[in-house]
Amino acid sequence: MKFGPVPVTCAAGAVLAHSVATTTGRLRKGRIITDKDIAEMQASGMIEVIVAQLESHDTHEDRAAAQLAKAIIGEGQGVSVTTAFTGRVNLIADGAGVVVLDVAAIEAINAVHPMITIATVPPWQQMGPGGMIATIKIISYAVPQADLDQACAAAGDAALRLAQPMLRQATLIITEIPGGVGDKGRIAIASRLGALGVELVSLVMVEHDIHALSAAISEAEGELILILTGSATSDPDDIAPTAVRQAGGQVSRFGMPVDPGNLLFIGNLGDQHIIGLPGCARSPALNGADWVLSRVVCGIEVTPRDIAAMGVGGLLKEIPTRPHPRRGGQT
C-alpha cells in the first residue's frame, strides 16, 4: 500500500486518508474517491490530497478483518460476527458462556504485522448474551494478503470459542447457625446460576453438622451440588469437606489463591460436581467462586492445577461486605 499526498486529479480510486472539508460539505476518511469527489475538491481549491493506494497484493481493511474473524472462530458456535466497518469486526456472544482462548495463537496473530490486531477479554471470562468477546481491527486501510494469510494460519482450527453451559440443574445446600447465611446468600447464588442458565431445582437447609450435611449431599438433585456453610469452612477436615467424603464423594482441592474466595473447595459425588462455596459468595460481587462455577457449568474441567494457576490476577477488589479490610496489618 502506498500512503501519502497525490495530486487531486490523480486520486480517483484511492482511499481518502483524512476527512476533508469542501464548499458543499465534508468528505469522510476511508471513502473510495470518485470523480465526483475530485470535482468537489477541485471546486474547493484543493490541489493535492493524502490517500492510501492499494496495490495488487493488498487486501482492503474490511475484507481483511472479515477474513481473519472467520479464521479465528472456526465453526464458531455461540459467537456472532459483526459486519466489517472501517477495518473493524467485533465477535459477540450469542448467549451465556465462558471464553476459551488459545493465547499462543492470539499472540502469534498479533505478531504477524503491526496493522493486523485482535484484542480479547481475558481467558475464561464469563459472558452474557450480547457481550463483546473480541474486536479485530485492521489499523491501516489495507494489509498485504500474504501477511493476512499468515495471520489466519496462526489461528489454527480456532483461536477463540465460547464454551456454552452444559449443566442445567443444581442443588444448593445451606447449613444453618444462629446469624448465618440468611436470604441474601441464597439470592446471590441463585442469580449466579440464572446468569448461566442453570435452574436451582432444590434449596436444602440443614444443621451445621457432618451427618445432617452428608445426608443432604447424598440426596441432592441435579448435576451440580453447591454447599454454603453458615460458618466458614477453614480446613480440609472441617464439616463440609468431611461430609462430602462421608457421603461417598471426593474432595480434590481445598483452598484457592484468589481473594476473596480463598475458602472454596471442589469435589464430586459420582457424576455430580460439588463446589464448596466461600462465604464471599453471599455477595453478588465477583469472587473466586465465580471463576470456578462458570467453568464447571460450561463443561470445562477444573483441576487442582487450574486453581493453583488462578493466583496471578487473583487479587480482586475489596468488597463492601468484607468485615475486615485487607490493609493496615489486618488479615
N, C-alpha and C positions, 0 to 999 in steps of 0.2 A: 504494500500500500504506500502510495506517495502522499505526503501531507505537506501543505504549505500554500502560499499565495500563488494564484494564477490570474491572468487577465480575465475579466468578466466574460469577454467574448469567447473564451476557451473553456468555460466552466460547465457546459451542458453535460449532464450525465454523471457529474461528480456529486459527492455528498457535501452539503453545506456544513462546515465545521463549527461555525458560531452563528448565532442568530444575528440578523442584520435588520436595521430599521430602514424603511423606504418611505417615499412620499405618500404611498397608499396604505401602508400597514407595516407588518413585520413578517419576515421570513424566518421560520424557526429552524434551528440547527438540526441536523440529521436528515433533512429532506433531500431527495434527489433533485438536483437543479434542472429545471426545464427551460425551454426557450422563452416562455412567458416570464419566468423568474429573471432571466438575463435582461429582458427588455425592461422589467420593473427596476432592476438595479441600475441599469444604464440611465433610465429616466431620472433616477435619484442622484446621478452624478458619480456613481461608483466606477472605478477603473479596474480594480482588482479585488479578489475575494479569497479568503482562506478556505480550502477544500481538502477533502480526502478523496483520492482517486484509487479505486480498486484495480488491482492488476489481475491477470488471468488466473493466478494461483491463489487468489484471496477468496474468502467467503464472508458475505455480509454478516454484520453483528447479530441480526435477528435469526438468520438461518443457523449460524454457528451456535447460538445459545440453545435453540430448539434441538439441534443435533446432539449437543452434549447432554442435555436433560434426558433425552431418550436413552443414551448410553448409561447414564448414572443410575437410573432407576430400574433398568432391565424390564421385566414384566410389570413391575410397579404396582401390584395390587394395593389398594388403600391410599395411593398417592395420586393427586391430580396435578397436571402441569398447566400453568397459565400460558396464554398466548404471548409470544415474544414481542417485546416493545422496547425500543431504544437499547437493544442488546441485553435485555434482562428477561429471565424466566424464573418464576417462583414455583417451588414444589410445596404443595398444600396437602395436609392430612384430610382424608375424607371422613375420618371418624376417630374414635379413641384408639390409642396405641402407644407403643414405645419405639423410638427411633433407633435403628440398628445401623451403625456406620462401619465401613471399612476405612479406618483412619489412615492407614498407609496408602490406600488408593486415593483418598481425597487429597492427601499431601502430595502424592505423585502428580495428580491432575494440576494442582496449583503451581507445581514446579516446572511444567512444560513451557509456558510462555506467560510473561507478566500480564498480558492482556486477557488471558483466559482464567477466570476465577470462579470459585464456588465457596460460599460461606454457609455453614450449617449451625444448627443448635448443637449443644453438647451431646456426646454419645449417651444413649439410654434416656434421653429426655422424654418425659410423658407428654403426649399431645392430646388435644381435644379436636373436635370437628372444626375445620377451617383454620387450624393453626399452621403457621409457616414453618416448614421443616428446613428449607434451604433456599438460597437465592443464587442463581447463576448469572454472572454479569460479564459480558464481553466489553472490556473497558474502551477499546478503540472501535472505530467504525467497521473494521474488518480484521480478520486474522488469517494467516496462511493456512490453507486447507491441510497441509502436511502436519502442522502443529496441532490443529484441531483433531486430526485422525489419531495422533499420538495421545492426546488427552482422553479421547474416547476409549482408546485401547487400554489406557491405565485404569479405567473404571472397572475392568474385568466384567464378570457376569452382572454385577450390580453393586455399586459402592454404597448404596443407601436403600433402606427399605423400612417400612412401618410394620412392626410386629403387632398384630391385632389381638384383642382379648380372646382367650381360649377357654378360660374358666368362667362359668356362668352363675354359680350359686355358692354362697358362703354362709357359715355359721359363726356368730360372734358370741364368745363365752366371756362373761364378766364375773370376776369374783368380788364379793361384797365384804366391805369392812365399814365401820362407822366413819362417815365423812369421806367415802370412797369416790369412785369414778363419777357417778351421777349421770344425768341425761346428756350433758354436754359431750361427754366422750362418745356415747352411742351415736349422736347426731353427726359428729365429725367423721367417725369411721364409716357410717352409712353413706355419707356424702362422698367419701373417697371411693367406695365401692361403686356407687352410682356413676361416677365420672368414668369408670372403666367398664360400665355395662354389666356389672355383677349384681345379682339380686341377693339381698340379705334374707335368706329363707328362714332363719331362726336366730332369735336372741335368747340366750340362756343365762340366767342369773343364778349363781351358786355361792355357797360359803367359800371363804378363802381357806380351803382345806384340801390336802392332797387327794383324799379319797373322793370327795364330792366333785372336784375338778376332773379327776381321772374318769369317773363315771360319765360326766358330761362330754368329755372328749370321745369316749367310746361310742356314744350315741349321736354324735354330731352329724348333721346332714350336709351335703354339698361337697364340691371338690376342694374347698378351702376352709380351714378352721383358723379363726383368729382368736387369740386369747389376750384379754386385757385384765390385769390383776389390780385389785383395789390397793394393794401395797406393792411397791416396786420390786420386780424380780432382780435380785442383786448378786446371784451366784448360780453356777450351773446346777447346783443341788438344791436350789430354792424350790418352793412349792410348785410353780408352773412347769419347769423342766422335769421335775421328778414325776409329776402327774402324767406328763406325756409318756415317759418311759413306763410307768405303771400301767398305762392303758395299752401297752404293746407297741408304742411308737418309738421313734428315734429323734434325738436332738443332734443335729450335725454342726451347729455353730451357736455359741452363746457370746454375745457382745459384738459391737461393730465400731470401727474408728470414725464414726460420724457423730457430730454433736450439734444439735440434740438428736438423740437416737441410740446412745451407747448401749442401752439395756435390752436391745432386741435379741431374739433368738429364732432360729429356723429349724424345722424338722419335718417329719412326715409320720403318718399312720397309714401304712399300706400305700394306696394311691392318693390319699388325701394329703394335701400340703398343709403344713402348720406354720403359722407365724406368731410368735410371742411378741406382742406389741410393747414398745416402751411407753412410759407414762406420757411422754410428749405427744403421743398420737391422739390424746384427748383434745388437743388444739388443732384447728384447721391449718395452722402454719406448716410450711414444708419442714420435714424432718427425715431422718434416715429410713424410717419405716416406709415412706412413700417410694423411695428408690427400690426397695425390695418388693413391696406389694405390687407395683406396676409391672415389674419384670415377671414375677411369678404368674400373675393373672394372664400375661401375654405369652405364656408358654416358654419363657426364656429361663434356662436353668441358672440358679443362683447357688454357687458353690462357696465353701468357706474361703477359698482363694479369691473369689469375686468380691466378697465382703471385705476382705483384707485390703483389696485394691481401692476401696472407696475412700480411704483416708485422705488422699490428695484431692483437695476440693471439698472435703467433708466437714470443714468448719463452716457451719451455716449461720444465719443471722440469729441474733438474740430474739427470743420470743417473749411477748409481754407476760405470758402465763408462767414463765420460769421463775420459781421463788427465790433463787439465789443467782444473781448475775455472775458471769464468769470473769470477774475483774476484781482488782484490789485484793488479790490473795485469796479470794473465795473460790470454792470449787462447786 
